[in-house]
Amino acid sequence: MLVTLSLSSLVLCAVATVLLYSGVVGHFSAAVQKKAICCLGASFLLLSLLLSVNFIRDMDILVLRSWYLIPLCWSLLLISFILYYKVRYVTIFIFVAPLCFILLLSAIVFLHQEKPMENLVVGPILLIHLFLIFAGIGLMGISAGAGTLFLWQEKLLKNKTKLAHMPKNIPSLGALDKVNSIATNIGFPLYTVGLVSGFIWAYMAWGRIFSFDPKEIISLLILALYGYLFYERKVHGTNGRKTAQLALAVFVIAMFSIFVVNTFLPTHHSF
């Protein structure tokens, strides 16, 4: 069931990616937009079913590597639909669709390569930690997507690209900056509480809050950079290129943590 639903979701994300990017290169039609969103919606429903069934069967599956990436993908889709409902920018999904495809593909590749986590303590603290971390990283992804589109469009404008050759369906720089701001203002507090609950859970599982584990160190680095982005927006009112670059940097480091640190470095999270 894990493989079937994951593969189905993977295919739907791939189709949505093709539809969305063909719209950027050419011209979006209402029908193409609707099909892409429907594909992502169907993928979200399949992942919801997958999460529900397996959560009921075995909570320990939450910390398996092939499973870990699936709720992250689910969170990213959920957040993107919530933001889409708020701002009505289809381009939110331009970054989300291929990222979900990569996450699901990685989950399938990692299938049956897991090893059990030592001293596993499954309970409310772990669930809070995972839920808030996934939500925070999902919002990082939205910020990074908006930031990437902002930098791309800004470059086109600086190169004085003719209006006829400009993408027709990308929101204005101001609109992209607004998406970045909303995602950052919500994502940083969620990620912070998620990380704190993770250290509490570490004490429950291993008897110490901090052990200089590579995953813990890079998580604090992400928190510091994410906090700096949040501070610049909230206190200094910074926007534009700097916040777009910061949002992209935070997300790149988060992906490095998930795909490189978890997999190749000696860490408690190497599961």
N, C-alpha and C positions, 0 to 999 in steps of 0.2 A: 504493500500500500504506500509506503514511504517513497519508493522509487516511482510508482505509477503517477501519483499526485505531483511529485516533484518534477517529473519529466513533462507532465501536462502543463504545469505552471511555467516551466522553462520555455516550452514552445510558444505559449501565449505571450510571454515577455519578449521573445525574439520577434514575433510578428508585430507586436506593438512598437518595438524599436525601429523596425523597417518602415512601418507606416509613418511614424513621427519624423524620422530623418528624411524620408522622401518628401515630406511636407516642408521641411526647412529648405531643402535644395530646390524644390519646385514651389508649389503653392498648395497650402492646406485647403481642402474643401471640408464642408461641414460633415460630409459622410466619412471622410478619412479620419478626421478627429474623433468622431463618434466610435468608429471601429477600433481605433487605438485604445481609447478609454475603456471600451467594453472588454477588450482583451485583458487589460490590466485589472479591471474589476473582476473578471472571471478568475484570473490568476490569484487575486486576493481571496476570493471565496474558497478556492481549492486549498490554499494554504491555511485558511481558517479551519477548514474541515480536518486537514492533516494535523494541525496543532491540537485541536480539541480531542480527537480520537487518541492520539499518542500521549497527551497529557493525562487523560483518564487512565490509560493503560499503565504508564510508568513515568513518574515524575523525574526519575534519575536520568532519563533520556535528554533532559534539558542541558546537561553538561557534556554531551558527546559532540565531537567536532562537526560531524555531518549534520547534526541537528542544530547546533549553535547558530549557524548562518541562516537557517530558515526563519526563525522568529525575527531576526534582524531584517530580512527581506520583507516579512509581513509588516513590521513596524514602519519600514520605509514607505510601503504602499499605503498604509493607513494614514500616515502623516501627509503624504502627498495628496490624497483625496480630501482630507480635511482642509488643507491649504487651498486646493483647487476650488472647493466650495466657497471659501472666503474671498479669494481674489479673482477666480475665473480665468487663470492663465494656463492654457493647455501646455505651454512650454515648460511648466514645472515637471512634466513627465518626460521631457527629452533626456534629462540626466538620470531620472529614476528608472526608466525602462531598461536601459543597458546595464545599469548597476545591479538591478534585481536579477537580470540574466546571468551576470558574472557570479553573484552570490549563490544562486541556485545551482549553477554548473559546478562551482567549487564544492558545494554540499554533496552533490552526487559523486564527484571525484573522490571525496574523502570518505565516502560510505564504506563501512566495514574496516576502516583503518584506525578506529578509535582504540584508546586504552582507558580503563576505568580511572577515575579520579580518586586519589587517596583521601581517606578520612572525610568522605562526602557527608555533608549535613544539609539535607534538603528540608526547607521550611520557609516560613514567611519572609525572613530576611533575604534569603537567596532569591526568592521570586521578586521581591521589591528591587533588589540589586539588578537582576537581569532585565526586568521590565523597563526600569528607568534608564539603564545604560543603552538598551536597544532604542528607546525613544530619543535619547540624547544624540546617539550616533545617526539615527534616521534624520533628525533635524539638521545635524551637521551636513549630511548628504544633500538636503534641500538647499542649505546655505551655499555649499560648494557648487552645486549646479547653477544656482542663480549667479554666483560669482564668476563662474567660467563663462557663462553667456554674456555677462556684463563686460568682462575683459575682451572677449571676442568681438562684441559689437563696438566697443570703444576703439579697438584697433582698426576696424573697418572704417569708422568715422574719421579717425586720425589720418588714415591713408587716403581719405577723400574718395572712398568708393562711391560710384554713382548710385543714386537712389534706385535706379532700375535693376541694379545688381545686388542690392541689399536684401537680406532675408525679409520676407513680407510678414511673417507671423511671430517675430520675436518682440516681446514687450519693450517699452522704452527703457533707457538706462535707469531712470527714476523708479520705474515699476520693479525692475530686477533688484535694485538696491532695497526696495521695500520688502520684497520676499526674503532677502538675505537678513534684513533687520528683524523681521517677525520670527524667523526660524532661530536666529541667534538668541533673541531675548527669551524665548521659551526653552530652547535646547540647553543652554548653559546651566540654568538652575536644575533641570532634570538630570543632566549628566553629573553635576556636583553631588546631589543627594544619592544618585546611583552609585557613585564611587565611594562615598562615605559608608553606605550600607554594605558595600563590598569589603571594606576594611573591617567592619564589624563582623561580617560573616567569616572573614579570614581568621579572626580571633577565636570564633566559635569552632572552626574546623581544624586549625593548626596551632592554636594557643598563642598566637602573636598577631598584632595588627599589621606590622610592616616587617618584611624580611629581606629587603633589597632584591627582591625578585625582579627580573627584567621587565615583566609585565606590569608590575607595580610602579616601577620607575618611569616607564614610558607613559603609563596612565596619568601620572602626576605631571609629566611634561605636556600631555594633551590638555589637562585641566588648566595649567598655567597659560598656555597659548590661547585656549578657548576663553579663559577669564580675561586675558588682555583684549581680545576682540570684543567681548561683552563690555569691558570697561571703556574702551575707546568709543563705542557706540553710545552707551548710557551717560557717561560723564563728559566726554569731550565732544560728543555729537559727530564723530568722524563718520564719513560715508565715502562712497565711490570706490576708486581703484584699491586703496589700501585695505579696506574691509573685505573687498572681493578676494584679494590675494591672501589675506589672513584666513578667511573661511576655507579657501581651497587648501592651504597649508595644514590647517587643523584636520581636515578630512583625510588628506593623504597620509598623515602620521597615524591616524586612527586605523586606516586600512593596512598600513605597514604593521601595526600592532596585531591586528587580527590574522593576517595571512603569513607574516614572517616570524614575528615573535612567538605566537602560539604554536607554530609548526616547527621551527628550526632551532630555537634557543632553549636552553635548560630552564624551565619555569614550571611552577605549580599548575599553570594553565595549559601545559602541553598535553592536552587530552584529545 
